[in-house]
Amino acid sequence: MLIHLSSPTLSSSVRILTFTPSLRYSFINQPLQTYRTAIPSTRTRVVQMGHEKSQLVSQKSHAISNFRLCNVSGRKTELVEIHATNPRFHVLFIPGNPGVVSFYTDFLESLYEQMGETASITGIGYISHSEKDWEHGRLFGLKEQIDHKINFIQQELQTIEVPLILIGHSIGSFMSLEIYKRIPEKVAYIFALYPFLAVDTKSQQQSIIKKISRSQLTSNVISAIVALFGFLPIWASRFIAKISLGKSWSTTALDALCTRVLKYHTMRNVLYLTMTEFEELVKVPDWDFMREKRNRIAFLYGDDDHWAPLHMHDEVPNAIIDVEKEGHTHAFSCTMVGSVWVARHRNHGIPISIINKLYVMHKEVVRLQDSRIGLKFASLFENICGYESMY
């Protein structure tokens, strides 16, 4: 859940305080700012994990990643976008908490490559998990953040002509499932990465974070302390973060931490969202819904992740489930090797064969333009997306 940066950001939130390296178209509003960053880069990393050595070589990418600030129902929202020339589908990525989407830039770029540059990708940040305090200190809980993502889909993605795929990380997985429940006609498939779907009452770490997030005084003090580091020159805060977190964190993740998380308004929203997560996720997950829709949902769990304990994947039999055992941790996006592995791993990476079938189905439905289009869509989808037919 919270940093869902498996470590700093106070375990997400507190995970920031512990600093232990394991720290979600009818175009109504025009973008306020756009920053374009070409990404041709070659990266070679060798990482020792336990007794295993993992070598990762990333070839040059010709993708163009855009940072865009837009208005979503009056709320300024940070986006990371990659546009395909002829997309076969559109991916909407919803991050964990902190909902700073720039933490995931390396992951989204790697995902674009993994999909053969056939998908347009949008990563959406949370309200007020941002560089500037656009909302003037207002706090936003889980329900408001979910509504925000639905508003974005209805505002910006309403008229896309390809299937929409949701990918969520941690609490972003829960948000994705809730979005699917409310607007099922808009969503073709969901990928849940290290999903935080229920509170683990046996987790001491979660118990501590819950107590901190429920105390307004403690949350204010922690946010103020974190903000002090944000007042330092960027080079100084980066230096401290790098020493505290180790060399495994990527430059992208360090930049996201220092420019967006080390802010009073962001940290306060991280903790407030955490409090509302614990209030909502103490309930039993809607396993019946996930079992019913198992052909449209795929899960990736971590081998040792208290936010997404392994016993949960037994609740949805016959679903597409994989378990990561490479030691990347819940905060996979904070390292280059973790970002690339999650994007590229053959078992839980986006099954291109499934997506191609979704695309063909979608084009056929559009061609039919029949009054019974909804029924035809449902029938076609069940026929091509059954578990057995996927592979």
N, C-alpha and C positions, 0 to 999 in steps of 0.2 A: 504494500500500500504505500505509504509515505515514502520519502525517497526511499521510495520505490526507487530511490537511488540507493539502494541498499547500503547506505551508510550515511553520508552526510546528509542529509538534509532531513535531520532528525528522524533518523531512521526512516527516513526520508527526512522528516522534520527534525526529529531528534536525530535522525540519522545524520544531520549536519553537525550536530554538536559532538557526536562521538567521533566523527571523522575517521571511521574505520573503513578501509576500502571495500566495502561491499555496499556505501551510502545508498487526450480524449479530445435551378438558377432563376431566376427572377432576380436580376441584379438590381438591388435597391440602393446599395451604397458602393461607391467607387473606392478602390484602395487609397489609403492616405499616403503610404510610403512603400516603395519597393526597392529592395537591394538585390542586385543580381551578382551571383558569385559563380564563376566557372570553376568546375572541379577537376580538370584533368590532373590526375595525381597518381603516382605509383607508390604503393606502400608495401614494405616487407617487414613482417614482425615474426619473431620466434619467441614463444612464451612457454615457460615451464609451469606445468600444473600438476602438483603432486609428483608422481613418478612418470608422468606422461609429458611428452613434448609436442606442442601443437605449432605447426608452421603455417602462417597465413600470408599469401601473396596476393595483393590486389593489383590488377592491371589498370591501365589508364582508363578513365571514364570521361566520356564526352558530355555527361549530363550537366544541366544548368540548374542550380538550386536557387530559388528565389525566396527572400524573406519579405513578407507582406504584412502590413498593419491595416486591418479593415474594421469596419463597424458591423457588428452582428446584433441586431435589435437594440442599437444604441450603446453597445458595449465594445470598446476597442479590443481587438483580438489579434494576437500574433500568429502568423501562419508561416510554415515552410512548405514550398510548393516545387514540384518538378513536373514539367509538362512534356508529355510524349507527343510526337508529331501526329501519329495516327493511333490513338489509344484504343485498346480493345476492352478496357474496363478502367474504372476509377477507384483508387484506394483512399479512404479517409482514415488516418491514423490518430488515435486518441491516447495520449500519454498517461503515465501514472502520476502520482502525487509526490513531488511538485509537478504541476502541469506546465513546465517550461519546455516547449516543443523543441527548442534549439539543442537540448540534451540529445536529441535523437537524429540530428542531421546526418551523422555518419551512417546510422542504421537505414535511414530513408534513401540515401544515395546508393547504398549497397543493395537495398531491396529493388530499386529501379533497375540496376544492372542485372540482378537475379531474374527479374521478370522479362529480360530481353528487351528492355526499353519499350515495352508494349502497354505500359500502364501510366496514366497520369496519377501523381501522388500528392495528397494534401495532408500535412500534419497540423493539427489545430491545438493551440495552447489554451489554458484555462483563463477565465476572467481573473484579472488582477494577480496572476502569476507572471509578472512581466517586468520589463526594465523600468518603466515609469508607473507611478501611482495614478493611473487614469481615472480610477473610481473613488479617489479621495478618501481612502481608508475604509471603505465599505467591505464587509466580509460576505463571502459567497459559499454556501454549503453544497452538499452533494446534489440535491434536487435542482438547484439553480444551475449548476454546472452541466447537468444532463440536459435541462431545457435549452441551455445555450448551444449545445451541439446539435440538437434537433432544429433549432432556429437557423443554425448555419446551413444545415442540409436543405432546409426548405427555402432559404434565401439564395444560396450560392450554387447548389447542386441539383436544383429542381428540374432543370431542363437537360441534364447530361443525357446522351443517347447511348450510353454503355452501362453495363451492370456496375453497381456500387458495392465495393467490398469494405467492410469495417475491420480494422486491426486495432486491438486494444492491448495496452500493457498494464498489468496490475489492476488498480481500480478502474482504469480505462476499459478493461475487459467487462467489468460489471456495467459500466456506462453503455458499452456497445450492446450488451444483451438487453438493457432497458430500452435503448433506442429501437432495437429490432422489435420488441414487444409493441411499442407505440406506433411505429410506422413500418410495419413489415413489408409493405408494398415497395419500399424504397431500397431495401437491403437484400442483396443476393447471397452473401456469405459473410461469416465472422471468423476471425482468427484471434484467439485469446492467448496472449503471451504472459506466462507467469501470473495467472489470474487471481486476483484478490476478490473472493466471492463471499467469504464468511470469516468472522472473527475466530481466531484460534484461542480458546480459553486456556489452553495449556502453555501458551507462549508467554514466557516472562517478559520478553522484550515488548510484545504487544501490550501487556498489562501496564508496563511503565509508560509507554507512549500514550496510552489511553488516559492515564491519570494526569499527565502533563497537559494534554490537549483539552481536558475538561476544566482545568483551572485557568481562569482568565488572567489572574495575576502572574502565574508561572509562564503562560504563553506570551504575555506582554514583555516580561523580563527577558525571556529567551530571544524573542524577536528583536529586542533592543540590543542585546549583546551581539547577535548575528549582524545587525545593521552597522555596528561599529566597524566591523571588518570591511563593510561595503563603503565606508567613508575613506578608507585608505586608497592611495594611488593604485591603479589596476595592477601594476607590476608587483606591488607589495602584497596585495591580496592573493594574486596568482602564486607568488613565491610561498606564502604561508600555506595555501591550499595544497600545493604540490608536495611540500614537506609532510603535511599531515596525512595526505591521501596516498602517497607513494607515486612511483613513476608509471603505474599502469593506467592512470586516468589519461584520456586523450585531451589534446589541446581544445577540441570542440567542447568537451564536457567541462573543462576548467573555465573556459570563457563563459559558458552558460551559468555556472555556479557563481562566478565573481560579478557578472553584470546583471543577473536577474534574481538569484536566490538570496544573495547577501543584501537584501532590502527589507526594511521593516514591514512594508505592506505585503510583500510576497510571503515572508515567513509567517506573518500573522494569518494570512489566508491559508497557507499550508496547514497550520495547526488547527484552524477553525474547520477546514474541510476534513481533516483527520477526525476531529470530534464527531462530525456528522456521519462520517463513514462508520465509525464504531457504533453509533446509535442505530444505523440502518442495517449493518451487516451482522448484528447480533442475531438477526432472524435467520431461519433455515433457508438456504438458497432455493430458488424455484427449480428443483431438479426435474420435476415433471415437464416443465417447459423445455428444458435443455434436452431431455430424453426424446421428447416429441420432435424437436428440431435438430436432432443430432447429425442429420445429413447436411446441415447447413453451418455447422460449427466445428472448428478444429481447435485443439488445446495444446499448449506447450507448458509443461511443468518443469521446475528445477529439482535436482536431486536432493537438495537440502535447503528448502525455502519455507520459512514459517508463514509467509504471507500466502503461499499457495501449497499447503501440505499435500504430499503425494496421495494420501488416502482419499482425497476428494475426487480423483479421476475415476475411482471405482463406481462413483454415483451415476455416471453416464456411460453404460456399457455400449459397445459397438460404435462409439464415436471415434473420430480420428484423434488420437492422443499420442504425444511423444514426451519423453523425459530427457532433459539435458543433463549430462553427467560430465561435462567438460570443465566445470568449476567457474563458470562465468558469473554466477550469482544473480540475484534478482535485479540488480542494477546493471544489466548487461550493456546498456547504452553508454555507460561511462568509459568504456574501453573500446578501442578500435577493433580489437580481436573479437570481443563479445558482440559488437554491433554487426560485424560481417558474418560471424558464425550463425547468429540467429536469423539473419536475412537469407543465408545460403544453404543452411543445413537441409539435406534432401528430404528428410522425413516430415519436418514441420514447416519447412519453407512453403510458400504458396504453391500448391500443386498446379503447375501450368496446364496440365491436361484437363483439370476440372474447370479452370478459368476459361480455357478455349471453348469447352462445351457450353459454359454459361453465355459466352459471347455469341456463339452460333444460335443458341436458343433465343437469346434476346433479339437478334436480327430477324429471326423467323417470326417472332411475335409482332415485331414492328411491321414486317411485311404483310402479315395477315390483316392487320387493322380491322379486326372483327369485333362485333359487339360482345362476343363471348371471350374477348381477349384475356380477361383475368383467369377464367377457367382453363383456357388453353395454356396460359403461362404456368399455372400450378401443375397441370398434368405433365407438361413437358419437363418442368423442373424435377418432379418426383421421378420421372423416367430416367433422366440422365444423371441425377445426383444421388442415386442410391449408393450405399457404402460399397457394395460389391462392384458397381459399374465404374467407380472412380479410378480404379487401378487396373 
